[in-house]
């Protein structure tokens, strides 16, 4: 299970880097009233896909280490972390909700969704020991 936790821990940093890139890209696109290009769609999908992968790995880890003879169970902090991160993964999918809107609206909404997702990730990681683990 240590390998699974290591992958889960490393993947969070990939998600953080991509979130920062998206926040900058979406903010610049919004302020410049740019058109929402294919690369923006791909980056948004990559972000939501990584969030899904992270949530799946986390749930597997939660269940695998929570049950059994050596299981640590399901203390409140682990469940709070799981719940918050599932909300973050769901929120990340809202980046693709505004397909028919103008570029400015899509960039604004995608920026706000990415910001909300990032805040949820930040809070979720704090519940299980913080960012230095």
Secondary structure, 3 states (H helix, E strand, C coil): CHHHHHHHHHHHHHHHHHHHHHHHHHHHHHHCCCCCCHHHHHHHHHHHHHHHHHHHHHHHHHHHHHCCCCCCCCCHHHHHHHHHHHHHHHHHHHHHCCCCCCHHHHHHHHHHHHHHHHHHHHHHHHCCCCCCC
